[in-house]
Structures are given as C-alpha cells and as structure tokens.
Amino acid sequence: MASGGGQWLIYALGGGWGHLTRAASLARIAQQRHRIRILTNSPYAMLVAKAMPALDLAVLDPSLNAASARQQAVREIERANPECLIVDTFPRGLGGELTGLLERMAAKRVLVHRDLDPRYEAEAGLQAFVRRTYDLVLIPGEDEGGALSGLPAAVITQPWLICDPPANPRQLRGRCIVVCASGNVDELPWYGAVAACLRELHEDVNVCCVAPTCPPGCSPESWLEHWPAADLYPNADAVIGGAGYNTVHECVAYQVPLIARPWPRMYDRQWLRARRAAKRGPVTIVKAPRDAAEAAVRQFGRPSRQSAAGFQNGAREAVALIRKACSA
C-alpha cells in the first residue's frame, strides 16, 4: 500500500517492451510506499496491465502523429505535477519535448541511463544538458564508459529485473527452449523461422515462442502471449532472443544460455551488449535462424546451470536512491 510523499511519474516512451518493462521493474518495488504512474506509448501496455493490474499506466493515444504525441506527453506530465519525474533513456524526451519542461519543473528529476550510441550523446550535447538538468542519474548495470557515467550525479546499480530469479534453477532445468520475440513487428518472421527450425531439428523439444502475435512460420501450438517472458526462463534449456537490455540481463541473472540475435537500433548498441554479455555468461551470438536453432538444440539436456542465489536486483537500490534524492 502506497503511503506518504507525492507521486513519482516514470516517463517510459519508446515503443516496444524495453522501456515499459524497465519502468515496471522500478514501479513494482516503489509502489509499496509511493504512488507511481507510468507514462508509456508501448503497444503492449494492456498486456503489461493485465499481468500487473496494480500498475497505474497512462497510455498515449497510438493514433497521434509525432508532434501531437509529444504535446500529449507534456500535458500528462504537467497535469500530474509529480514530486519526482523519472525519465527512461532519453534525457530530452523521445522527441525533445522535455527540454523546456524539465528546467521549469519543481520536481526532482531522475534519469535512467542505459548504454547509448556515444555519437548520439555527443551530437545532442547530452552531457552538459544532463549535468544542469537532472538531480540523479541511475545507470542500471550498463557502465560502458559513456559521457554520462562520469557525471557527479551518476550512480551505477545492478541491472533491474521485473522479478528475481529462483535461488536454485538447477531443479527446474531441462523443460523447453524459449523463443523470446520481443523486438519490432517486422522482426517476427525471423523468430517464426527459428521456431520452425527447432521443430525440424529436434522433434522432442518443447518450443515456447513468446510474442504479442503468432510469428509467421511458427506453429500456433508453440505460440504463447505472455509477459514477462522471464517467468519462463527457470524452465528453459536455452532462450533465443534479441540483445536488448531486458533479455540479456535477465538471461545472465537467471544463468540460462542465451542465443542472441542482435538487431540494429537507432540508439541501442545490441551487438556491443551481446559481446560484453558473452564474457559474463553463456551467450552465443548468431544471425541466421537455423544457426540460432542449432545453437539452442546443443544446449538441450545439458547439465544444470549454477545457482542464481547471489544475484541482487538493482531496482531495489534504485528505489532507495530516488527516495534519498527526494528527501534532500
């Protein structure tokens, strides 16, 4: 039950699953003592709301053009008048709409900073902007030496997860291969091809393809509409997915082998994240659907992975840091 203090508003625009899942990771813990509202434009917001009905989601109208969506976002923030505004990834807003708003707000301003292309950081002048605008910069597990990580207000935490991994995953090992199709809609055929290859390569493997819609080529019996996908990881011999923030950090935390297909993104460096993750855990980088399926099948039935008992969810530390900033 939330009690005391003003509202925390989390700006989690950007579409897809990533921003909203990271915001939900923070909100799940913070809402025990604070009123939390998440501002999102994710097409999957209703699926998240169904899984976590206690979340307060403000969903922008998806039919709006870019300029109108930016205006709606500003109106929502001004209407909320939060005690704390938490901005995920884009310091100036997805379309630059926060630039003037932030500097006239009385709210504490917190930036959630994951790895960004350093060329974008430099071209947008983000270091100087963030230094003068934000009270706290939280870096959830991705200190890649970017310009913002050296700011006085920056604090590095462990990665944020929507739920903690089980202490003893070896008891659950050996049930299925999870295909996590959490990227853009135009990437779904790749995951459908992977699911089809898995069936062809190993008739006994249980394929669980998690996606908002059934990917082309995927058997309907293998498709599952579910969030968060991490619920399924303790039972998985391997996960096939992209190299986005949540997929990579969840698999490393759960110690489940990840077959990663990095996708091109405007700001996110998935290839770099995948290569760095491969140094810390069982991560295989692939490009072709058949290569992904073959790599996953090689993991089928292998000895159990190590315990995840020592993992600490960085979202808890982040909530404590935000509380401290708000009380200063």
C-alpha positions in Angstrom: 0.0 0.0 0.0 1.5 3.3 -1.1 1.8 5.9 1.6 3.3 9.3 2.1 5.0 11.7 -0.3 3.9 12.8 -3.7 3.6 10.9 -6.9 6.5 9.5 -8.9 5.9 9.7 -12.7 8.0 7.4 -14.9 8.4 8.6 -18.5 8.9 5.3 -20.4 8.2 6.3 -24.0 9.9 4.5 -26.9 7.6 1.7 -28.0 8.3 -2.0 -27.7 8.8 -3.8 -24.4 12.1 -2.5 -23.2 11.3 0.9 -21.6 8.0 -0.2 -20.2 9.5 -3.4 -18.6 12.3 -1.4 -17.0 9.8 1.1 -15.7 7.6 -1.7 -14.3 10.7 -3.2 -12.6 11.1 0.0 -10.7 7.4 0.6 -10.1 6.8 -2.9 -8.7 9.1 -2.2 -5.8 8.5 1.6 -5.3 4.7 1.3 -5.3 4.8 -0.4 -1.9 5.4 3.1 -0.4 4.8 5.6 -3.2 2.2 6.5 -5.7 3.6 5.5 -9.1 2.4 6.3 -12.6 4.0 5.2 -15.8 3.7 7.2 -19.0 4.0 4.9 -22.0 3.3 4.6 -25.7 4.1 0.9 -25.9 1.6 -1.1 -28.0 1.9 -3.8 -25.3 0.8 -1.7 -22.4 -2.5 -3.6 -22.0 -0.7 -6.9 -21.7 1.5 -5.5 -19.0 -1.5 -4.0 -17.3 -3.2 -7.4 -17.3 -0.2 -9.1 -15.7 0.3 -6.3 -13.1 -3.1 -4.8 -12.5 -1.8 -2.7 -9.6 0.3 -0.6 -12.0 -1.0 2.8 -12.9 -0.4 3.3 -16.6 -1.0 6.4 -18.7 -1.1 5.2 -22.3 -0.6 7.8 -25.0 -3.0 7.6 -28.0 -1.2 5.4 -30.6 -3.1 7.1 -33.4 -1.5 10.5 -32.8 1.3 11.8 -35.1 4.7 12.5 -33.6 4.1 16.2 -32.8 0.7 15.6 -31.2 2.1 12.7 -29.2 4.8 15.0 -27.8 2.2 17.5 -26.8 0.1 14.9 -25.1 3.2 13.7 -23.2 3.9 17.2 -21.9 0.3 17.7 -20.9 0.3 14.4 -18.9 3.4 15.4 -17.0 2.1 18.9 -16.3 -1.2 17.5 -15.1 0.5 15.0 -12.8 2.7 17.7 -11.3 4.8 14.9 -9.7 7.1 15.0 -6.8 9.6 13.1 -8.9 9.9 12.7 -12.6 11.9 9.6 -13.7 12.9 9.7 -17.4 14.0 6.4 -19.0 16.9 6.6 -21.6 16.1 9.8 -23.4 17.1 12.9 -21.3 15.4 15.4 -23.6 12.4 13.1 -24.2 11.8 10.9 -27.2 11.2 13.8 -29.5 13.0 16.6 -27.5 9.7 17.6 -25.8 11.1 17.6 -22.3 13.8 20.2 -23.0 11.9 23.3 -21.8 9.6 21.5 -19.4 12.3 20.0 -17.2 14.1 23.2 -16.4 10.9 24.9 -15.1 9.7 21.9 -13.0 9.9 21.9 -9.2 10.0 18.0 -9.3 13.2 16.0 -8.5 14.4 14.8 -11.9 16.0 11.4 -12.3 17.4 9.9 -15.5 17.6 6.2 -16.1 20.6 5.9 -18.3 21.4 2.7 -20.2 24.0 2.4 -22.9 23.5 4.8 -25.8 25.5 5.4 -29.0 28.2 7.8 -28.0 27.8 9.7 -31.3 24.3 10.5 -30.4 25.4 11.6 -26.9 28.0 13.9 -28.4 25.8 15.3 -31.2 22.9 16.0 -28.8 25.1 17.6 -26.2 23.7 15.3 -23.6 26.5 15.5 -21.0 26.0 19.3 -20.5 22.2 19.0 -20.6 22.0 16.2 -18.1 24.6 17.9 -15.7 22.5 21.0 -15.4 19.0 19.4 -15.6 19.0 16.1 -13.6 19.4 15.6 -9.8 20.2 11.9 -10.1 21.4 9.7 -13.0 20.8 6.0 -12.4 22.8 3.5 -14.5 21.2 0.1 -14.2 24.0 -2.3 -14.9 25.5 -0.8 -18.1 28.5 1.4 -17.3 30.0 1.4 -20.8 32.2 4.4 -20.3 29.8 6.8 -21.9 29.9 10.5 -21.3 27.1 10.4 -18.7 28.6 7.8 -16.4 31.3 10.2 -15.2 28.8 12.9 -14.0 28.8 13.7 -10.3 25.1 12.7 -10.1 25.6 9.3 -11.7 25.2 6.1 -9.7 25.7 2.6 -11.1 23.4 -0.2 -9.8 23.0 -3.8 -10.7 20.6 -4.5 -13.6 16.9 -4.1 -13.0 14.7 -7.1 -13.4 10.9 -7.4 -13.3 11.2 -10.4 -11.0 14.1 -12.1 -9.1 15.5 -15.4 -10.4 14.9 -18.5 -8.3 17.7 -19.4 -5.9 18.1 -22.9 -7.3 17.3 -23.0 -11.0 19.0 -26.4 -11.4 15.9 -28.1 -10.0 13.9 -26.7 -12.9 16.3 -27.3 -15.8 15.5 -29.2 -18.9 11.9 -28.4 -19.9 11.9 -26.3 -23.1 13.5 -23.8 -25.4 12.0 -20.3 -25.2 11.9 -18.1 -28.3 11.5 -14.6 -27.0 10.2 -12.5 -29.9 10.1 -9.2 -28.1 11.5 -6.9 -30.8 9.9 -4.9 -33.6 6.9 -6.3 -35.6 9.0 -6.7 -38.8 11.4 -9.0 -36.9 8.7 -11.6 -36.1 9.3 -13.7 -39.3 12.9 -14.3 -38.1 11.6 -15.8 -34.8 8.9 -17.8 -36.7 11.7 -19.3 -38.8 13.6 -20.2 -35.7 10.6 -21.9 -34.1 10.1 -23.9 -37.3 13.8 -24.9 -37.4 13.7 -26.1 -33.8 10.8 -28.4 -34.6 12.7 -29.8 -37.6 15.9 -30.3 -35.7 14.6 -32.0 -32.6 11.1 -33.4 -32.6 11.1 -33.9 -28.8 11.9 -30.3 -27.9 9.2 -28.2 -26.3 9.3 -24.9 -28.2 7.7 -21.9 -26.4 7.6 -18.9 -28.7 6.6 -15.8 -26.6 5.3 -13.0 -28.8 2.4 -10.5 -28.9 1.1 -12.2 -32.1 2.0 -15.6 -33.5 5.0 -15.1 -35.8 4.8 -16.2 -39.4 6.0 -19.8 -39.7 5.5 -20.6 -36.0 3.1 -23.3 -35.1 0.1 -22.0 -33.1 0.8 -24.7 -30.6 4.2 -23.2 -29.8 3.0 -19.6 -29.5 2.3 -18.0 -26.1 1.2 -14.5 -25.4 2.7 -13.8 -22.0 4.5 -11.1 -20.1 7.0 -11.1 -18.6 8.9 -13.7 -20.6 11.3 -14.1 -17.7 8.6 -16.2 -15.9 9.5 -19.0 -18.3 13.3 -18.8 -18.0 13.7 -21.1 -15.0 12.2 -24.0 -17.0 14.3 -23.3 -20.2 17.3 -25.1 -21.5 18.0 -22.0 -23.6 16.5 -18.7 -24.7 16.6 -17.4 -28.2 16.0 -13.7 -28.4 17.4 -10.3 -29.3 20.2 -8.5 -27.5 18.0 -5.8 -25.9 18.6 -4.7 -22.3 16.0 -6.8 -20.6 16.6 -10.1 -22.5 20.3 -10.0 -22.0 20.3 -9.0 -18.3 17.5 -11.4 -17.4 19.3 -14.4 -19.0 22.6 -13.6 -17.4 20.9 -13.2 -14.0 19.0 -16.5 -14.4 22.1 -18.2 -15.8 20.1 -19.6 -18.7 22.0 -19.9 -22.0 21.0 -17.1 -24.4 21.2 -17.4 -28.2 21.3 -13.7 -29.1 20.4 -12.2 -32.4 21.5 -8.5 -32.1 19.2 -6.2 -34.1 20.0 -2.8 -35.5 18.6 0.1 -33.5 18.9 3.9 -33.8 20.3 4.4 -30.3 20.8 1.0 -28.7 24.1 -1.0 -29.5 22.8 -4.5 -29.3 25.9 -6.1 -30.9 28.1 -4.5 -28.2 25.8 -5.6 -25.4 25.8 -9.1 -26.7 29.6 -9.3 -27.0 30.1 -8.0 -23.5 27.5 -10.3 -22.1 29.2 -13.3 -23.7 32.2 -12.6 -21.4 30.0 -12.9 -18.3 27.7 -15.7 -19.1 26.5 -18.4 -21.6 25.7 -16.2 -24.5 26.1 -17.3 -28.2 25.8 -14.6 -30.9 24.1 -15.6 -34.2 22.4 -14.1 -37.2 20.7 -16.8 -39.2 17.5 -18.6 -37.9 19.0 -22.0 -38.4 22.2 -21.1 -36.6 20.1 -20.0 -33.7 18.1 -23.2 -33.6 21.2 -25.4 -33.8 22.9 -23.5 -31.0 19.8 -23.9 -28.8 19.5 -27.6 -29.5 23.1 -28.1 -28.4 22.0 -26.8 -25.0 19.1 -29.2 -24.8 19.6 -31.6 -21.9 23.0 -30.2 -20.8 24.0 -30.3 -17.1 22.2 -27.8 -14.8 23.4 -24.2 -14.6 24.7 -22.6 -11.4 22.6 -21.2 -8.6 21.5 -17.5 -9.0 21.2 -17.1 -5.2 23.8 -14.3 -5.2 22.0 -12.0 -7.6 20.8 -8.7 -6.3 18.1 -6.9 -8.2 19.3 -3.3 -8.8 15.8 -1.9 -8.9 15.7 -2.1 -5.1 18.8 0.0 -4.7 17.5 2.4 -7.3 14.3 3.0 -5.3 16.3 3.7 -2.2 18.4 6.2 -4.2 15.4 8.0 -5.5 13.9 8.3 -2.1 17.1 9.8 -0.8 17.1 12.3 -3.6 13.5 13.3 -3.0 14.2 13.9 0.7 17.3 16.0 0.1 
